[in-house]
Amino acid sequence: ISWLAGRNAIVAATFLALALLLYDQAGRTDRLRFALGSAFTFLLALLSAENVISGAPLFAFYSLLLDRRALRARLASVGSVATVALGWLYVNRALGFGSVDSGSYIDPLRDSVAFWSALGPRYWGLLNLQFGIPNHFLTVATLNMWMTLNTLLCLLCVSALALWTLRSIGKGREVAFWALSCTVGLVPLAAAPPHERLLTHVGIGLWMLVALMAVSIFRSARTLSKSARAAAALLCCLPYVSYLLASPVALALASAPRPTRQFASPQLNAETNLAQRSAIIVNAHSLLLPMEVLAERAREGLPVPSRATVLGATEHEVEITRLDAHTLELYSPSGYLLDPFATYWRGPSAPLKEGDRISVDGYDVLVVKVTPDGRPLRVRFNFRLDLDDASLCLLYSDGLELKPFALPGLGQHSIIPSFADRTKQRAPKR
């Protein structure tokens, strides 16, 4: 709700829930209009968010486990949904949508090796987001504390849910339906980095399992000992505490105005005619940082450059050499493309080679040396303008601030220290 890019998840979840309700009505009444309505609303869900494809197992397992009609009628219903899904996928590809060579958004069909390699950690990450503490509590807790609590909550909830499901799956088809739909539905979501907004579809089934487990435990409470009853109640309450109680607080934290004093860098404000100049950010410890800083400055009415270019993003030390009036060479001992945000545009499936040349508006890039895994190690940037031109403003990130970068002399070097080293820009000892 608080993030613009996440709002389509709510729209998609609405259409998916409606499609499932209509599909259920088709299974109960065997009326064509409900089956067609289900296929149409499923199409609307897919047009709202492509990760709705993770909801397809809901229809398949419904037909297999819950639909009591004749085989022909079940195949017709599930076939209509499958036709919509395959037709959407075909048109999606024909129009050129999707991701290629990204290290973050991985196409399971185009880059199956990378997808299956990332499946395990991403699958666990999705479970962490489903049963853990909402992400926005990172603003009030340290990363280590948040990760520890998240992992503990997830282990408790998933273990309890898995044990209960294994004991109950043979007693009723409904448990098997939700369990299998969710287990399979999480797989295609691993094509993207784990995020809460992805779970609005599969989460329907996971919360149904939690609800069924809670009902089952409370119904059998009289046969349990006091200690077992207390443990069961705790396990049942954990997900509800996390989301019913914590989520409203998380929403308030996410929606609250962010403090901007950290973006009002006096050094950056001292740059003359900043709004008429192009910023060249020699290094940022994350590619996300310059966007955040400049967006916040614009919101606060502070001057921002007319254009910004980031040459490299790494938390590690960077050596900058000025080869001539137009050329900078960047070298980082750990190499580039370690920043998770940078891998959105180039992942391991698209390694760079020494000698690769890339032309961008305003400068040309030459990959001088690469790491063994195909990441840039030493990169040369040749600008159309003289680097001393008054229209250019060279910056680098120091903590959460963008600061002016002092160009070294011709043939000279300068070092930007690692993000962990908060000392100022310094000259190397040679």
Protein Blocks (a to p, Z undefined) as FASTA:
>chain_A
ZZmklmmmmmmmmmmmmmmmmmmmmmmnopaklmmmmmmmmmmmmmmomklmmmmmmmmm
mmmmmmmcdfklmmmmmmmmmmmmmmmmmmmmmnopacehiakbccfklmmmlmmmmmmm
mmmmmmmmmmmccfklmmmccfklmmmmmmmmmmmmmmmmmmmmmmmmmmofklmmmmmm
mmmmmmmmmmpccdfklmmmmmmmmmmmmmmmmmmmmmmmmmpcfklmmmmmmmmmmmmm
mmmmmmmmmmmmmmpccdfklmmcfklmmpghklmpccddfbafbfklmmmmmmmmmmno
pacdfbdcdfbdcfbdcddddfblmbccdddfkbghklmklmmmocfklccdehiacdde
hiacddfbdcfkopafbdcdddfbdfkbmkbccdddehjaccddddddehiacddddfkl
mcdcddddZZ
